[in-house]
Amino acid sequence: MTRESETREWLCAAAAGDARVVARLSALAHEQLVTSGFRTGELTLTRKAVLRALLDYQNGEIADTELQRWAWFVMRGYVPGVGDGPVLPLQIDYEHGFEEVIAAVVGRCSELGDLVDGTIDPQELAALVGRLATLGDGAP
């Protein structure tokens, strides 16, 4: 059984762009994620977190499946295929002012492995990285 503090740590790491940690989260019952003590507004996905996940992927540190599962998790607030019945998702907010670009990039990453649009070639990946990396701290 995982301690609540570990679950909270893993959830924070996922929101900070660590795609590897989703494997740990997927080993938990969804109820453990929900009861980890996060309230609305406490988990925020920033453009820098998305950039971190993309760079890890670009550098070969994570696989397609890890990036895809991470994207699914930060978009929907739960790990796909874990648990039975209805799921109450965790609320993961997107950084204010950058919601559209974060949603677009994360949405694209969630398509990895699909029959249509299931790959991201190096040029597209460079464009996604560039899109996030060139955003200033004050303007989308």
Steps between C-alpha positions, in 0.01 A plus 500: 500500500637840404510775756295810427815716501653287221181529298502877544867512399431297185203718406711813541774343288251419223371857505862617481553308175648171623336249267679204661299532819170414330606133511503524880163675502352229278588240763271673751126480535340816366349560843854544636555785254173667589558469875857633478380830643524735201233764477381689196772733373790323670630310195601721209665392178733771372645549155843425649372164627372411153832610354681273747296199387561585133874541553517168687328342200720680249812387687383138505458493878136392474315289245193582292279309740629692803439837338157391378392371844632813669310721255184299554540534876559877509213557255244283674612471863512123512711213370329310217401143574532523878197399704146401422191714474469877498809708566513834677797671331754714678485861393824604334492863396704649219722802553299819465559674170644189336200269512456480123858411413524251787173335396610482136841347574374259766212399273744423221715291734196302614456381139829309500443136412165564328445351155449849356736777615681251725854620439685826547788538259815694599391814312161511671662431837747785444207728412312403819812556711563832327141609554533453876861615533442835330210601723592787728415516867233763448337443165347194334 
